[in-house]
Amino acid sequence: MDGCELITVSNTGCTLETKELPQIFESFHRGNNADKVQGNGLGLFICRRLMGLMNGEVYADIRDECFYITLVVKMA
């Protein structure tokens, strides 16, 4: 993208369901796969807030059983 850098991170151990994608950036949301994992459900919420403050964006996707997070970083 013009004037932006894309950074994508993948998790090949993803067990998150596609139907959960719309909620993963909500505060205190934890996926169905997090029942025995410690956490508060704030990580992706904070990430989206920080990216917004930096005029960037963050997206999530599941493809080929892998979970992807893409950061759109505006170049100064």
C-alpha positions as CSV (number, residue, x, y, z in Angstrom):
1,M,0.0,0.0,0.0
2,D,1.2,3.5,-0.8
3,G,2.7,5.2,2.3
4,C,2.2,2.1,4.5
5,E,4.1,-0.9,5.6
6,L,2.3,-4.2,6.2
7,I,3.5,-6.5,9.0
8,T,1.8,-9.9,9.1
9,V,2.3,-12.5,11.9
10,S,0.9,-16.0,11.7
11,N,0.0,-18.6,14.2
12,T,0.0,-22.1,12.8
13,G,-1.4,-23.6,16.0
14,C,-4.7,-21.7,15.6
15,T,-7.8,-23.3,16.9
16,L,-9.9,-20.2,16.8
17,E,-13.1,-20.5,14.8
18,T,-13.8,-18.2,11.8
19,K,-17.2,-17.2,13.4
20,E,-15.3,-15.6,16.3
21,L,-13.3,-13.2,14.2
22,P,-15.7,-10.2,14.5
23,Q,-15.4,-10.3,18.3
24,I,-11.6,-10.8,18.8
25,F,-10.8,-7.0,19.0
26,E,-13.5,-6.4,21.7
27,S,-12.2,-5.8,25.3
28,F,-12.3,-8.9,27.6
29,H,-13.3,-11.2,24.7
30,R,-11.7,-14.6,24.9
31,G,-12.1,-17.2,22.2
32,N,-13.6,-20.6,22.8
33,N,-10.1,-22.1,22.6
34,A,-8.9,-20.1,25.7
35,D,-10.6,-21.9,28.5
36,K,-7.4,-23.3,30.1
37,V,-5.1,-20.5,29.1
38,Q,-4.3,-17.5,31.3
39,G,-5.3,-14.1,30.1
40,N,-7.9,-11.3,30.2
41,G,-8.8,-10.9,26.6
42,L,-7.2,-7.4,26.3
43,G,-4.3,-8.0,24.0
44,L,-5.9,-7.5,20.6
45,F,-8.2,-4.8,22.0
46,I,-5.1,-2.8,23.1
47,C,-3.4,-3.5,19.8
48,R,-6.3,-2.0,17.8
49,R,-6.4,1.0,20.1
50,L,-2.7,1.7,19.7
51,M,-2.8,1.2,16.0
52,G,-5.7,3.7,15.8
53,L,-3.7,6.3,17.8
54,M,-0.8,5.9,15.3
55,N,-3.2,6.3,12.3
56,G,-2.7,2.6,11.5
57,E,-5.0,-0.4,11.4
58,V,-5.0,-4.0,12.4
59,Y,-6.8,-6.9,10.7
60,A,-7.3,-10.6,11.6
61,D,-7.9,-13.5,9.3
62,I,-7.9,-17.3,9.3
63,R,-6.6,-19.0,6.2
64,D,-5.6,-22.6,5.7
65,E,-6.0,-23.3,9.5
66,C,-3.6,-20.5,10.3
67,F,-4.5,-17.3,12.2
68,Y,-3.0,-14.1,10.7
69,I,-2.8,-10.6,12.2
70,T,-1.8,-7.8,9.8
71,L,-0.7,-4.4,11.0
72,V,-1.0,-1.5,8.6
73,V,1.7,1.0,9.7
74,K,1.6,4.5,8.1
75,M,5.0,5.7,7.2
76,A,6.1,9.1,8.5
